[in-house]
């Protein structure tokens, strides 16, 4: 059964990549053919075909970058990051992206530890999750972004063996949307999986976030119920400086088996 599921996942991934790249190649090949024909006819009104080919090439590059993120092989430039400051500087971008129908609330923890990650990819991850949250709030709603210092204990790690116990900085993004059932949650990070209508998304947003978080040594978890909204919690390992190590504030412990943490 596991092997069959693995082959099905590979098939879905291969089919999605082939479909998206084929669409881009059709545009590029068609544009180049039209350019060749016009030049042969001494007609040099070819700028729009060049633009179309360039746009398709950019889309192909963006798709490649997302696939590298999912595969945890994208080039990262990790540095010490203050998550509270990152979210604060993103406020204008989030408001303009999510629209007026979405109310945004931030709950910033005092004394928040720093984390180590690629700052640009961290912003992209928060934005990707926020956009998915917006799409789940069909008539608008409330988006809450919260930060906290957290300790993942051995019991929790036993249930999630891909991570190690220790101190983490948590960023939780919650919406008041339609929520997900268990089957959708189980596939939410699969590449090219989407519940949106055709043409409304590639299905790579959350898989890109998943790959980035894992490549950064972190952990990501979804909590959701139909009609009760969704919370995505992202954990990044704490970046410990000497000053922080000498002054550790009390932190909540995440124990295994707790659905609300």
C-alpha positions in Angstrom: 0.0 0.0 0.0 2.8 2.4 0.9 4.6 1.7 -2.4 1.3 2.2 -4.3 0.8 5.6 -2.5 4.4 6.6 -3.3 4.0 5.8 -7.0 0.7 7.7 -7.1 2.3 10.7 -5.5 5.2 10.5 -8.0 2.7 10.2 -10.9 0.7 13.3 -9.7 3.9 15.3 -9.3 5.2 14.3 -12.8 1.9 15.0 -14.4 1.6 18.4 -12.8 5.1 19.4 -13.8 4.6 18.1 -17.4 1.3 19.9 -17.7 2.6 23.3 -16.5 5.9 23.2 -18.4 4.1 22.1 -21.6 1.8 25.1 -21.4 4.9 27.4 -21.1 6.8 25.6 -23.9 3.8 26.0 -26.2 3.9 29.8 -25.6 7.6 30.0 -26.2 7.7 27.8 -29.2 4.7 29.5 -30.8 6.2 33.0 -30.2 9.5 32.0 -31.7 7.8 30.5 -34.7 5.8 33.7 -35.3 9.0 35.8 -34.9 10.8 33.6 -37.5 7.9 34.0 -39.9 7.7 37.8 -39.5 11.4 38.3 -39.9 11.4 36.1 -43.1 8.7 38.5 -44.4 10.8 41.6 -43.4 8.1 42.4 -40.8 9.8 43.4 -37.6 6.8 44.0 -35.5 7.8 41.2 -33.2 8.0 42.9 -29.7 4.8 41.4 -28.4 6.0 37.9 -29.3 9.3 38.5 -27.6 7.5 39.7 -24.5 5.2 36.6 -24.5 8.2 34.3 -24.8 10.0 36.1 -22.0 7.0 36.0 -19.7 6.7 32.2 -20.3 10.4 31.8 -19.5 9.9 33.8 -16.2 6.9 31.6 -15.3 9.0 28.5 -16.0 11.8 29.9 -13.8 9.3 30.6 -11.0 7.9 27.0 -11.2 11.5 25.6 -11.1 12.2 27.7 -7.9 9.0 26.4 -6.3 9.9 22.8 -7.1 13.4 23.3 -5.7 11.7 24.7 -2.5 9.5 21.6 -2.2 12.5 19.4 -2.8 14.4 21.3 -0.1 17.2 22.1 -2.6 16.7 25.8 -3.2 19.7 28.1 -2.4 19.0 29.8 1.0 20.8 32.6 2.7 19.9 32.1 6.4 20.5 34.8 8.9 19.3 35.8 12.3 15.7 37.1 12.0 13.3 38.8 14.4 9.9 37.3 13.5 8.0 40.2 15.1 9.8 42.7 13.1 9.4 40.7 9.9 5.6 40.5 10.4 5.5 44.2 11.2 7.3 45.2 8.0 4.9 43.0 6.0 1.8 44.7 7.3 1.3 47.0 4.3 2.0 44.2 1.8 -0.5 41.9 3.6 -3.2 44.5 3.6 -2.8 45.3 -0.1 -2.6 41.6 -1.0 -5.5 40.3 1.1 -7.9 43.2 0.4 -10.3 45.2 2.5 -12.6 42.3 3.3 -9.9 40.6 5.5 -9.2 42.1 8.9 -5.6 41.5 10.1 -4.7 41.1 13.7 -1.2 40.5 15.0 -0.3 39.2 18.4 3.4 39.6 19.0 5.0 37.8 21.9 7.2 39.9 24.2 10.8 38.7 24.6 10.5 36.6 21.4 13.6 34.7 20.5 15.3 35.2 17.2 15.3 32.4 14.6 17.7 31.6 11.8 16.2 31.4 8.3 16.3 33.1 4.9 14.4 36.3 5.5 13.0 36.7 2.0 11.7 33.1 1.9 10.2 33.5 5.4 8.2 36.5 4.1 7.2 34.4 1.1 6.1 31.6 3.4 3.9 33.9 5.5 2.4 35.5 2.4 1.6 32.1 0.8 -0.2 30.9 3.9 -2.0 34.2 4.2 -3.2 34.1 0.6 -4.5 30.5 1.1 -6.3 31.8 4.2 -7.9 34.6 2.3 -9.1 32.2 -0.4 -10.8 30.1 2.4 -12.7 33.2 3.6 -15.2 33.5 0.8 -16.9 36.6 2.1 -14.0 38.1 4.0 -13.1 37.5 7.6 -10.3 37.7 10.1 -6.7 36.7 9.8 -4.6 36.4 12.9 -0.8 36.2 13.0 0.7 35.2 16.3 4.2 34.6 17.5 5.4 32.7 20.6 8.4 31.0 22.2 7.8 27.2 22.3 9.4 24.0 23.5 8.7 20.8 21.6 9.1 17.9 24.0 10.1 14.3 23.5 6.5 13.0 23.4 5.6 15.4 20.6 8.8 14.5 18.7 7.9 10.8 19.0 4.8 11.5 17.0 6.8 13.7 14.5 10.1 11.9 14.2 11.4 14.2 11.4 12.1 16.9 14.0 14.1 17.1 17.2 13.0 18.3 20.6 14.1 21.8 21.8 13.3 25.5 21.7 11.5 26.9 18.7 10.0 30.2 17.6 6.4 29.6 16.5 4.5 31.7 13.9 0.8 30.8 13.8 -1.5 32.0 11.0 -5.2 31.6 11.7 -8.3 32.3 9.6 -12.0 32.3 10.1 -12.7 30.5 6.8 -14.5 27.4 5.7 -11.9 25.0 7.2 -10.7 21.6 5.9 -11.7 18.1 6.4 -9.1 15.4 7.4 -8.6 14.2 3.8 -7.8 17.7 2.6 -5.5 18.4 5.5 -3.6 15.2 4.7 -2.9 16.4 1.2 -2.5 20.1 1.8 1.2 20.1 1.3 1.2 17.8 -1.8 2.6 19.5 -4.9 -0.1 20.5 -7.4 -2.9 19.6 -5.0 -5.4 22.4 -4.8 -9.1 22.8 -4.0 -9.4 26.0 -6.0 -11.1 26.1 -9.5 -9.0 25.4 -12.5 -6.7 28.4 -13.4 -6.9 29.8 -9.9 -3.7 28.4 -8.5 -0.8 26.0 -9.3 -1.2 24.0 -6.0 2.5 24.7 -5.2 2.1 27.5 -2.6 1.8 25.3 0.5 4.2 22.7 -0.8 6.8 25.5 -1.3 6.2 26.6 2.3 6.6 23.0 3.5 9.9 22.5 1.7 11.3 25.8 2.9 10.4 25.1 6.5 11.9 21.6 6.4 15.0 22.8 4.7 15.4 25.4 7.5 15.2 22.6 10.2 11.7 23.6 11.2 8.3 22.0 11.5 4.8 22.9 10.1 1.4 21.7 11.3 -2.2 22.4 10.2 -5.2 22.4 12.6 -8.6 22.8 11.0 -12.3 21.9 11.3 -15.0 22.4 8.7 -16.8 25.7 9.4 -14.3 26.6 12.2 -11.4 28.0 10.3 -7.8 26.9 10.0 -4.5 27.5 11.9 -1.1 26.9 10.3 1.7 26.7 12.9 5.2 27.1 11.7 8.1 26.3 14.0 11.7 27.5 13.4 14.6 26.4 15.7 15.7 29.2 18.1 18.9 31.0 17.2 20.7 31.1 20.5 23.1 34.0 21.1 25.2 34.2 24.2 23.1 37.0 25.7 19.9 35.0 25.2 21.4 31.8 26.6 22.1 33.7 29.9 18.5 34.9 30.2 15.9 32.3 29.2 12.3 33.3 29.7 9.7 30.7 30.7 8.2 29.0 27.6 5.2 26.7 27.1 6.0 23.1 26.4 4.3 21.3 23.4 3.5 17.8 24.5 2.4 15.0 22.2 -1.2 14.2 21.7 -2.6 17.7 22.3 -4.8 18.8 19.3 -4.7 22.5 20.3 -1.1 22.5 21.6 
